[in-house]
Amino acid sequence: MTGQVIVSVSGIRDETRDVVAEFAAAMDRRSVPLSLLVAPRLEDGYRLVDDPVTQQWLRERRDRGDAIVLHGYDQAATKRRRAEFAVLPEHEARLRLLAADRVLEEVGLRTRLFAPPRWLASPGAVTVLPNVGFRLLAGMTVIRDLAHDTAVRSHVIGLGDGFHAEPWRCRSMVLGASRGARRGRVVRLATSAKQLGRTGPRQALLDAVDIALHHGAAPVVYRWPLRDGVRAVA
């Protein structure tokens, strides 16, 4: 049974664009497309709408086969130490999703794919997603086709963006990728752009990708319909 590998990067902005571009080039050499997790607003007052260079880079990567995935609106913690969409009721989730959707449409990056910050979405957010036009939800333990009510069970193996990035976690990523690929599963590798600037985490991610490919995993991206992208596995 042949597995699949999905590689995603979050935290893409003016200050991290170059390091992400270097990593994207390394993935290009391996024929591995990326799922680029994009948020209209980030910490320190960053606004994607005011960053035309990053906008253009993202559009160019999308045109080359990468996927654009909405990754929250401003990634604000709605409660202490909780991710943006982790505890939101339907009404507030709707407002944030609509606001984010408008920004991505304005900059030519509109998408029907959603991965909440730290991969956590409240029941209210899950309920409202299809009502505001989203078709795919990539959560911590499942990838869900919201239009066809189908899902693939697969746990994110991540560095940064809510995950630890210590040496033990880096080793765990490589071992997890190897085990999942050998068993024909969907291997989901995720990193924040900040971690790509660190030698250890970046090398761990490269090693995890390489070992997944070595075991025959097919490189894919988050996409909708689910049946045309990530296949269901037992």
Backbone bond lengths (Angstrom), bond angles and torsions (degrees), N, CA, C in turn:
res aa  C-N    CA-C-N  psi(-1)  N-CA   C-N-CA  omega(-1)  CA-C   N-CA-C  phi
1 M - - - 1.459 - - 1.530 109.37 -
2 T 1.321 117.36 129.50 1.452 122.39 -177.93 1.522 110.43 -91.20
3 G 1.313 116.60 129.75 1.454 121.16 178.05 1.515 111.49 -89.31
4 Q 1.315 115.58 -174.97 1.459 122.70 178.13 1.512 109.40 -137.49
5 V 1.333 116.55 154.93 1.450 121.06 179.05 1.527 108.98 -130.88
6 I 1.328 115.44 130.85 1.459 122.88 176.81 1.522 107.83 -117.49
7 V 1.321 116.94 127.17 1.461 122.33 179.89 1.526 108.50 -115.02
8 S 1.325 116.62 122.84 1.459 120.42 -178.59 1.524 111.27 -124.04
9 V 1.337 115.07 149.98 1.469 122.43 179.68 1.521 108.82 -131.07
10 S 1.330 116.85 130.94 1.461 122.24 177.10 1.524 110.07 -116.16
11 G 1.337 116.13 173.73 1.457 120.69 176.99 1.516 114.05 72.33
12 I 1.321 117.07 31.40 1.473 121.40 -178.07 1.526 109.50 -82.94
13 R 1.321 116.28 124.26 1.466 122.04 -177.49 1.515 109.16 -158.54
14 D 1.325 117.32 -174.37 1.462 121.37 -177.71 1.525 112.31 -57.16
15 E 1.337 117.40 -42.53 1.455 120.92 -175.08 1.524 113.93 -76.93
16 T 1.321 117.38 -17.82 1.470 119.98 -177.87 1.521 112.80 -113.68
17 R 1.318 117.13 -4.89 1.467 120.81 -173.07 1.526 112.33 -57.01
18 D 1.325 117.53 -43.12 1.463 119.64 -175.82 1.523 111.96 -64.37
19 V 1.335 116.85 -43.29 1.466 118.90 -179.23 1.526 110.68 -68.50
20 V 1.334 117.00 -34.05 1.460 119.39 176.06 1.527 109.96 -68.39
21 A 1.315 117.22 -38.30 1.469 120.68 178.23 1.526 110.66 -62.76
22 E 1.327 117.45 -39.21 1.466 120.27 177.22 1.521 110.75 -63.42
23 F 1.321 115.81 -42.24 1.461 119.45 178.40 1.528 110.52 -66.46
24 A 1.326 117.07 -40.15 1.466 120.60 178.02 1.522 110.72 -60.51
25 A 1.323 116.88 -38.37 1.462 120.00 177.55 1.522 110.98 -63.90
26 A 1.337 116.23 -39.03 1.468 119.84 177.05 1.520 110.49 -64.19
27 M 1.328 117.58 -37.50 1.461 121.02 176.94 1.530 111.03 -70.29
28 D 1.317 117.47 -35.59 1.468 120.42 177.18 1.523 110.67 -59.68
29 R 1.329 116.15 -39.95 1.466 119.93 179.62 1.519 111.47 -65.02
30 R 1.322 116.79 -21.54 1.461 122.04 178.38 1.527 112.19 -100.29
31 S 1.334 115.86 1.74 1.479 121.97 -177.05 1.519 111.62 59.35
32 V 1.325 115.54 39.98 1.462 121.97 179.32 1.527 108.90 -111.50
33 P 1.327 118.69 112.73 1.463 120.59 176.34 1.520 110.65 -74.45
34 L 1.314 116.51 157.97 1.455 121.70 -178.47 1.520 111.35 -111.32
35 S 1.319 115.51 149.39 1.454 121.79 167.69 1.526 106.15 -100.88
36 L 1.329 116.42 113.81 1.455 122.34 -173.80 1.527 109.34 -97.93
37 L 1.322 116.21 113.66 1.459 122.45 -175.95 1.523 109.13 -89.25
38 V 1.329 115.70 114.12 1.463 121.64 -169.00 1.525 110.97 -117.28
39 A 1.330 116.20 133.01 1.466 122.16 174.72 1.524 108.82 -121.58
40 P 1.340 118.60 136.69 1.465 120.77 179.78 1.521 114.02 -61.22
41 R 1.339 116.50 -31.65 1.455 120.53 -178.69 1.527 109.55 -132.80
42 L 1.333 114.78 141.80 1.453 120.92 176.02 1.527 109.28 -130.44
43 E 1.309 116.30 -178.56 1.463 120.18 -177.26 1.524 111.65 -64.47
44 D 1.322 115.50 165.58 1.466 123.33 179.06 1.522 112.50 64.04
45 G 1.326 117.19 26.45 1.451 120.46 174.78 1.511 115.97 78.47
46 Y 1.319 117.93 11.92 1.468 120.17 -179.17 1.530 110.85 -66.85
47 R 1.339 116.02 136.65 1.456 123.51 177.03 1.523 108.75 -131.45
48 L 1.313 116.91 120.28 1.467 120.65 179.85 1.525 111.06 -59.60
49 V 1.315 116.93 -35.31 1.457 120.68 -177.48 1.530 111.81 -62.50
50 D 1.330 117.06 -22.65 1.462 121.57 179.48 1.525 112.92 -97.33
51 D 1.314 117.21 11.12 1.470 122.11 -175.73 1.536 109.83 -125.27
52 P 1.336 117.66 75.36 1.464 120.63 -176.02 1.530 114.12 -62.99
53 V 1.327 117.95 -27.59 1.463 119.93 -179.14 1.525 110.30 -67.89
54 T 1.336 116.32 -45.50 1.462 119.45 177.70 1.523 110.91 -67.13
55 Q 1.319 117.33 -38.02 1.470 120.35 175.53 1.529 110.71 -55.50
56 Q 1.320 116.15 -48.50 1.466 120.64 -178.09 1.516 111.25 -64.65
57 W 1.331 116.56 -40.77 1.469 119.71 179.34 1.521 110.19 -62.18
58 L 1.315 116.93 -42.83 1.463 120.70 179.55 1.528 111.04 -64.22
59 R 1.319 117.45 -41.44 1.474 120.05 178.43 1.526 110.75 -63.83
60 E 1.326 116.37 -40.22 1.463 119.67 178.75 1.520 111.30 -65.05
61 R 1.332 116.42 -41.03 1.467 118.83 177.78 1.524 111.23 -65.61
62 R 1.302 117.75 -39.90 1.470 120.59 176.52 1.521 110.58 -60.20
63 D 1.324 116.86 -41.87 1.459 120.53 -179.71 1.530 111.98 -66.22
64 R 1.320 117.01 -21.27 1.466 121.60 178.25 1.519 112.50 -88.94
65 G 1.340 116.57 -4.22 1.456 119.01 176.83 1.510 115.86 118.65
66 D 1.332 117.54 -5.01 1.457 119.69 175.76 1.530 109.83 -72.56
67 A 1.315 116.99 159.31 1.461 122.04 179.15 1.533 109.52 -105.27
68 I 1.326 115.81 138.99 1.451 121.58 172.30 1.524 107.60 -96.82
69 V 1.319 116.93 127.47 1.462 122.71 -177.49 1.528 108.22 -127.49
70 L 1.330 117.32 124.46 1.463 119.88 176.94 1.520 109.29 -65.88
71 H 1.342 115.03 132.95 1.469 120.17 -175.70 1.525 109.69 -126.05
72 G 1.331 115.70 55.49 1.451 120.18 -179.76 1.515 112.40 92.04
73 Y 1.321 115.28 177.43 1.468 121.00 179.12 1.524 110.92 -99.79
74 D 1.321 116.74 -63.31 1.466 119.29 177.48 1.523 112.25 -127.25
75 Q 1.348 116.39 3.87 1.461 123.20 177.46 1.529 112.65 56.80
76 A 1.327 115.40 27.86 1.467 119.26 177.22 1.519 110.27 -72.54
77 A 1.318 116.53 144.19 1.462 120.59 174.62 1.521 108.32 -78.15
78 T 1.325 116.97 115.48 1.460 120.24 -178.49 1.515 111.92 -75.73
79 K 1.309 117.73 -25.48 1.448 123.51 170.60 1.523 106.94 -137.38
80 R 1.279 116.56 162.93 1.468 119.99 -174.97 1.527 110.91 -53.09
81 R 1.335 114.37 123.06 1.460 122.85 175.76 1.533 112.73 61.78
82 R 1.306 118.13 23.75 1.460 120.65 176.67 1.524 109.21 -112.47
83 A 1.324 116.43 143.45 1.452 120.96 -179.93 1.525 110.59 -69.36
84 E 1.323 115.98 160.59 1.468 122.45 -170.58 1.524 114.11 -52.15
85 F 1.330 117.92 -46.91 1.463 120.96 -174.62 1.533 113.06 -101.86
86 A 1.326 117.56 8.18 1.470 120.42 -171.96 1.518 113.33 -68.17
87 V 1.315 117.72 -31.40 1.468 119.82 -174.20 1.522 112.99 -130.72
88 L 1.313 119.16 14.10 1.464 121.46 -174.34 1.528 112.54 -71.84
89 P 1.324 117.22 139.64 1.462 120.02 169.38 1.531 109.54 -74.98
90 E 1.326 116.90 168.49 1.464 121.20 -175.43 1.525 112.58 -55.43
91 H 1.311 117.70 -47.01 1.459 120.76 -173.97 1.524 111.99 -59.93
92 E 1.329 116.22 -48.29 1.454 119.02 -178.48 1.526 111.36 -69.95
93 A 1.326 116.97 -36.59 1.471 119.64 176.45 1.525 110.06 -60.92
94 R 1.327 116.79 -42.43 1.466 120.87 179.52 1.531 110.90 -59.83
95 L 1.321 116.92 -45.40 1.462 120.42 -178.69 1.527 111.41 -61.41
96 R 1.313 116.40 -43.91 1.465 119.72 -178.57 1.533 111.51 -68.69
97 L 1.321 116.39 -40.19 1.471 119.56 179.35 1.513 111.26 -65.55
98 L 1.319 117.39 -42.47 1.459 120.52 179.44 1.527 111.42 -65.28
99 A 1.334 116.13 -40.37 1.464 119.72 178.61 1.525 110.87 -63.95
100 A 1.324 116.83 -44.17 1.464 120.62 179.25 1.518 111.23 -65.25
101 D 1.325 116.44 -40.37 1.462 121.06 179.58 1.521 111.19 -61.53
102 R 1.315 116.91 -40.50 1.466 120.52 179.59 1.523 111.29 -63.90
103 V 1.330 116.78 -40.94 1.463 120.04 179.79 1.526 110.50 -64.34
104 L 1.338 117.23 -47.08 1.466 119.17 -178.56 1.521 111.14 -65.14
105 E 1.315 117.54 -34.85 1.466 119.74 176.12 1.526 110.27 -65.00
106 E 1.314 116.81 -40.51 1.467 121.63 -179.35 1.523 111.53 -61.59
107 V 1.326 117.60 -36.73 1.467 120.31 -176.71 1.530 112.44 -97.84
108 G 1.331 117.02 10.53 1.463 120.49 175.19 1.505 114.46 75.54
109 L 1.343 117.26 29.83 1.464 120.96 -177.57 1.526 111.92 -128.67
110 R 1.306 117.55 25.36 1.457 120.35 -176.13 1.525 110.64 -60.53
111 T 1.315 115.65 141.92 1.459 121.45 -177.39 1.516 109.54 -142.31
112 R 1.317 116.12 157.39 1.465 122.02 176.09 1.521 110.70 -106.87
113 L 1.328 116.53 13.23 1.466 122.68 -177.81 1.522 109.45 -109.36
114 F 1.325 116.69 141.00 1.471 120.30 -177.50 1.518 110.42 -137.42
115 A 1.326 114.94 129.84 1.467 122.50 172.09 1.517 106.43 -127.99
116 P 1.313 119.45 109.52 1.459 121.11 -176.48 1.522 112.12 -66.47
117 P 1.324 117.02 151.99 1.472 119.14 174.68 1.522 110.86 -52.84
118 R 1.324 115.43 135.99 1.463 124.02 -175.63 1.532 111.73 58.23
119 W 1.331 116.54 15.22 1.457 123.41 172.99 1.528 112.64 66.42
120 L 1.341 117.38 22.14 1.457 121.09 -175.57 1.522 110.52 -117.15
121 A 1.334 116.78 124.07 1.464 122.30 178.82 1.522 109.37 -128.60
122 S 1.317 116.01 133.72 1.459 121.64 179.08 1.527 110.39 -71.38
123 P 1.337 117.92 161.05 1.461 120.26 174.31 1.531 112.39 -54.69
124 G 1.333 116.98 -36.81 1.457 120.20 178.18 1.510 112.22 -64.18
125 A 1.335 116.91 -41.65 1.462 120.81 178.53 1.524 110.92 -66.16
126 V 1.334 117.10 -41.80 1.469 120.85 179.35 1.521 110.16 -62.33
127 T 1.313 117.05 -39.95 1.462 120.92 -179.23 1.516 111.79 -64.69
128 V 1.327 117.31 -40.61 1.461 120.26 -172.65 1.529 113.30 -84.03
129 L 1.310 118.30 -19.94 1.469 120.79 -176.01 1.535 113.51 -51.93
130 P 1.344 120.30 -53.79 1.467 118.82 -179.41 1.526 112.76 -66.36
131 N 1.321 117.75 -25.09 1.458 121.08 -179.79 1.522 112.57 -70.66
132 V 1.327 117.07 -21.88 1.463 120.39 178.21 1.531 111.26 -108.57
133 G 1.325 116.46 15.63 1.457 120.12 169.41 1.507 117.67 102.46
134 F 1.334 118.49 -0.80 1.463 118.81 -179.10 1.524 110.33 -83.58
135 R 1.327 115.56 146.05 1.456 121.46 -172.38 1.525 114.11 -117.11
136 L 1.333 116.84 -20.18 1.470 119.74 -178.15 1.518 109.39 -135.46
137 L 1.321 115.96 135.01 1.460 122.40 175.66 1.523 108.74 -119.47
138 A 1.313 116.17 120.58 1.462 121.54 175.41 1.522 107.51 -102.42
139 G 1.335 116.71 104.00 1.453 121.92 -179.31 1.517 111.60 -103.77
140 M 1.311 115.83 -175.59 1.459 120.97 -175.72 1.527 113.02 -60.96
141 T 1.321 117.02 -39.87 1.464 120.07 -173.77 1.519 113.98 -122.52
142 V 1.329 117.99 1.81 1.459 120.14 -176.09 1.523 110.41 -153.15
143 I 1.322 115.35 147.85 1.465 122.42 169.91 1.518 105.73 -110.18
144 R 1.325 116.37 119.90 1.461 120.05 -171.05 1.529 112.05 -117.31
145 D 1.328 116.14 126.88 1.461 122.90 171.52 1.521 106.74 -83.54
146 L 1.324 116.34 107.22 1.461 121.19 -173.27 1.521 112.51 -74.77
147 A 1.316 117.02 -22.61 1.462 120.13 -178.55 1.520 112.11 -84.07
148 H 1.328 117.02 -35.80 1.454 121.27 -175.97 1.530 113.29 -105.36
149 D 1.342 116.24 -0.11 1.466 122.04 178.38 1.527 111.68 55.18
150 T 1.319 115.33 46.53 1.463 121.90 174.46 1.526 108.43 -122.33
151 A 1.316 116.66 160.75 1.454 119.22 -176.41 1.522 111.10 -153.27
152 V 1.304 115.32 156.42 1.464 123.51 173.97 1.521 107.41 -122.18
153 R 1.303 116.90 126.97 1.461 121.40 177.18 1.529 109.54 -81.12
154 S 1.307 115.79 122.36 1.459 120.76 178.95 1.519 108.65 -165.66
155 H 1.322 117.36 129.42 1.460 122.57 -176.04 1.525 110.30 -93.92
156 V 1.330 115.86 137.10 1.463 120.73 177.10 1.524 110.29 -69.81
157 I 1.321 116.11 133.72 1.464 122.60 171.66 1.520 105.82 -108.62
158 G 1.319 117.26 106.97 1.452 119.29 -168.48 1.510 115.81 -125.96
159 L 1.343 114.30 162.08 1.461 124.27 172.74 1.520 106.89 -131.30
160 G 1.330 117.74 121.65 1.452 120.35 -176.22 1.516 111.30 78.50
161 D 1.338 117.20 -179.26 1.465 123.15 -179.50 1.528 110.87 52.25
162 G 1.336 115.15 49.05 1.455 120.53 179.50 1.515 114.40 99.05
163 F 1.340 117.25 -12.01 1.464 121.16 178.41 1.529 109.43 -103.65
164 H 1.319 115.54 153.70 1.462 120.12 172.94 1.531 110.02 -70.07
165 A 1.330 115.71 159.86 1.466 119.47 177.03 1.526 110.96 -134.44
166 E 1.338 116.55 25.43 1.452 120.66 177.01 1.528 110.43 -70.98
167 P 1.331 117.91 165.68 1.466 120.46 -178.29 1.525 113.76 -52.53
168 W 1.336 117.92 -39.02 1.466 119.44 -179.21 1.527 110.55 -63.87
169 R 1.343 116.56 -35.41 1.462 119.70 179.49 1.530 110.51 -70.84
170 C 1.320 116.85 -36.82 1.456 120.79 177.14 1.527 110.56 -62.40
171 R 1.343 116.24 -44.42 1.464 119.65 177.56 1.523 110.81 -63.43
172 S 1.315 116.02 -39.02 1.463 120.63 179.41 1.519 111.30 -63.27
173 M 1.329 117.13 -36.72 1.465 120.15 178.09 1.527 110.85 -61.99
174 V 1.322 116.98 -46.15 1.468 120.49 -178.54 1.528 110.43 -65.00
175 L 1.325 116.92 -44.74 1.463 120.16 179.76 1.527 111.38 -64.98
176 G 1.330 116.81 -40.25 1.458 120.60 179.15 1.512 112.09 -64.87
177 A 1.331 116.34 -39.88 1.457 120.09 178.29 1.519 111.25 -64.83
178 S 1.311 116.23 -41.38 1.458 120.44 179.02 1.517 111.27 -63.99
179 R 1.309 116.25 -47.61 1.465 121.13 -178.28 1.533 111.27 -63.42
180 G 1.324 116.50 -45.63 1.460 119.73 -179.10 1.512 112.92 -64.92
181 A 1.330 116.97 -42.42 1.458 120.24 -179.45 1.521 111.33 -66.43
182 R 1.340 117.32 -41.11 1.463 120.71 179.28 1.522 111.74 -63.16
183 R 1.324 116.77 -29.94 1.464 121.41 -179.82 1.522 113.28 -90.59
184 G 1.329 116.68 4.07 1.446 120.18 176.73 1.516 114.37 74.66
185 R 1.324 117.15 27.29 1.453 121.07 -177.49 1.527 111.96 -96.10
186 V 1.324 115.39 174.61 1.455 121.29 172.62 1.525 107.97 -85.61
187 V 1.312 117.03 116.83 1.455 123.18 -179.46 1.528 107.84 -98.56
188 R 1.315 116.51 118.00 1.461 121.53 -177.76 1.520 109.33 -110.33
189 L 1.324 116.41 107.15 1.459 122.61 -179.22 1.523 108.66 -104.86
190 A 1.313 116.84 128.81 1.466 121.20 -176.78 1.518 110.57 -132.97
191 T 1.324 115.64 143.73 1.456 120.91 176.32 1.512 109.51 -145.08
192 S 1.314 116.03 153.37 1.459 119.86 168.28 1.525 107.77 -87.09
193 A 1.321 115.77 153.24 1.463 120.13 -179.60 1.528 110.70 -60.25
194 K 1.315 116.82 -34.03 1.461 120.81 179.71 1.520 111.27 -58.78
195 Q 1.328 117.63 -39.33 1.461 120.77 -179.29 1.520 112.60 -68.48
196 L 1.316 117.35 -25.60 1.471 120.26 178.71 1.528 111.53 -67.99
197 G 1.317 116.14 -17.59 1.460 119.47 176.36 1.516 113.51 -84.63
198 R 1.327 116.87 -0.69 1.460 122.20 178.74 1.533 109.14 -108.45
199 T 1.311 116.34 132.33 1.467 121.18 -172.72 1.526 112.45 -58.81
200 G 1.342 117.15 -48.29 1.465 120.18 -176.06 1.518 113.53 -61.92
201 P 1.331 118.80 -55.41 1.459 119.96 179.57 1.527 113.24 -61.41
202 R 1.343 116.84 -40.17 1.469 118.90 179.55 1.523 110.60 -62.00
203 Q 1.333 117.32 -44.36 1.460 119.83 -179.87 1.515 111.10 -66.37
204 A 1.318 117.18 -37.05 1.469 120.04 178.03 1.518 110.53 -61.75
205 L 1.323 116.96 -41.87 1.457 119.77 179.56 1.525 110.79 -66.36
206 L 1.321 117.54 -42.64 1.464 120.47 176.88 1.526 110.84 -60.76
207 D 1.324 116.17 -43.27 1.465 119.92 179.30 1.530 110.80 -64.15
208 A 1.333 116.79 -39.71 1.461 120.35 179.79 1.525 110.82 -64.76
209 V 1.313 116.48 -42.33 1.469 120.00 177.13 1.524 110.02 -62.66
210 D 1.321 116.35 -46.96 1.461 120.31 -177.11 1.525 112.00 -61.75
211 I 1.321 116.85 -41.15 1.463 118.30 -177.56 1.527 110.74 -72.92
212 A 1.330 117.07 -32.73 1.462 119.43 175.75 1.529 110.03 -65.00
213 L 1.324 116.59 -42.83 1.462 120.31 177.66 1.529 110.91 -65.29
214 H 1.334 116.11 -38.94 1.465 120.84 178.87 1.524 111.42 -58.71
215 H 1.323 116.18 -35.65 1.464 120.63 179.67 1.530 112.35 -88.08
216 G 1.318 116.32 12.25 1.462 120.25 171.81 1.507 116.63 89.87
217 A 1.340 118.79 8.98 1.462 120.64 179.46 1.527 110.24 -66.46
218 A 1.309 116.94 135.11 1.455 122.14 178.91 1.526 109.65 -86.38
219 P 1.337 118.41 127.32 1.468 120.20 179.95 1.525 111.45 -75.13
220 V 1.332 117.17 126.13 1.460 122.69 179.85 1.528 108.60 -137.85
221 V 1.334 116.38 176.55 1.456 122.20 176.82 1.525 109.05 -123.85
222 Y 1.326 115.94 167.65 1.454 119.41 170.04 1.527 107.36 -66.48
223 R 1.317 116.56 130.33 1.456 119.90 179.88 1.520 109.62 -157.51
224 W 1.314 114.63 163.96 1.455 121.86 177.89 1.522 108.90 -130.19
225 P 1.363 119.27 139.59 1.473 127.58 2.77 1.530 112.45 -68.14
226 L 1.297 115.00 150.61 1.456 121.74 -178.29 1.512 111.77 -58.40
227 R 1.341 117.36 -38.66 1.472 119.50 -176.22 1.524 112.47 -66.74
228 D 1.348 117.82 -18.55 1.452 120.82 178.74 1.523 112.50 -93.10
229 G 1.330 116.48 -6.48 1.457 119.88 -179.54 1.506 110.24 -116.44
230 V 1.317 114.85 -89.98 1.466 120.03 178.86 1.515 108.60 -86.22
231 R 1.312 116.40 126.35 1.454 118.99 -179.01 1.521 110.31 -86.80
232 A 1.288 115.38 156.95 1.459 120.24 177.58 1.521 109.85 -73.32
233 V 1.315 116.12 140.74 1.464 120.14 177.72 1.522 108.18 -131.54
234 A 1.330 115.37 156.36 1.461 119.51 179.43 1.517 110.27 -74.86
